Amino acid sequence: MKTALAIEAFEMIASELKAVEEFLHRGLHSEVALVPQVGSHILDSGGKRFRPSVLLLSARLCGLGNGKVSETSGPIEMAATMELIHTATLLHDDVVDNAPIRRGIPSANQLWGNEISVLIGDFILTKAFQAVIQQRDFRILDLLVKTTTLMAEGEALQLVKRRDMGFSEKDYLSVIDRKTAMLISNACQIGAILAKAEPEMEKTLADYGHSLGMAFQIMDDYLDYTADSEKLGKTIGKDLGEGKLTLPLIAALREASPQRRKKIGALLQKDSIENSDLLSVRKFIEEQGGLEYTQKQAHRHVEKAKASLSHFPDTPEKGALLRLADYVVERSQ
């Protein structure tokens, strides 16, 4: 459920987001009926369209089309491309994690199996880069090639560090930088590139997007321990069940006694996490200040993102980007 902050920001670009949806579904066209069926399953499952939104707003902030992004197809196509790349990685991640739920409904791999999910993920990623190539802008292509490589590296790093009690906050930040922050940063920067903005404006928006992406993922990991599972759209404690150490647990372990660290380490080695285990870890994290620390870090990145926009004039687009930053730390899903 979107907060009032998000609704107001998204309403500003409602017509453009509608065009993005149309482009997304055209991009799933295939003579193989299973391709659009699986693709639509995840695209229509309630995604926030966060990455397309920040691209569109960034383009408008930089004056593209005198504030009317719809005057040119580039932002629509590139906004949709951000969502296609994100969607492809979700399909692949759910296979790696053996996730049964995505956005509150059965995951694609749960319904169609791992093989189909991987192949459709590959199809969607190929479609995304086809759209990028059609822009004939090698700067955009270079950005997204580098970022998708980093995303794969981030997933691999997280995978090899599962159940590793030595996984540090520095390691964690490196993972979320690759897996989440860089693509959101790219979305903002590409909006500026399409608007032919000055290099300083482009860098500023890239910085805004990076800080926003860090906050977004940190809050995701906070919500994994605190949110209502129906609102969050996934199993609460999913990360713990997969042996992933995220910031709430990392911060709590840093303050814990050797005995408590040993107990948590033993729990992480278990093949399956019981509800009682999750409640015990949740209590441990809260007692050790892990939740409070995580929230503070998310807010710190949001304030950094908002500060990045300080040199831009006060416009409706800037206001929308500031509201989206606040939404990141106020959301419940």
Secondary structure as UniProt FT lines:
FT   HELIX           4..12
FT   HELIX           14..27
FT   HELIX           34..43
FT   HELIX           50..61
FT   TURN            62..63
FT   HELIX           64..67
FT   HELIX           69..71
FT   HELIX           73..97
FT   STRAND          101..102
FT   TURN            103..104
FT   STRAND          105..106
FT   HELIX           108..112
FT   HELIX           114..134
FT   TURN            135..136
FT   HELIX           138..160
FT   TURN            161..163
FT   TURN            165..166
FT   HELIX           169..176
FT   HELIX           177..181
FT   HELIX           182..194
FT   TURN            195..196
FT   HELIX           199..226
FT   HELIX           229..232
FT   TURN            236..237
FT   HELIX           238..241
FT   TURN            242..243
FT   HELIX           247..254
FT   HELIX           258..268
FT   HELIX           275..287
FT   TURN            288..289
FT   HELIX           290..308
FT   TURN            309..311
FT   HELIX           316..330
//
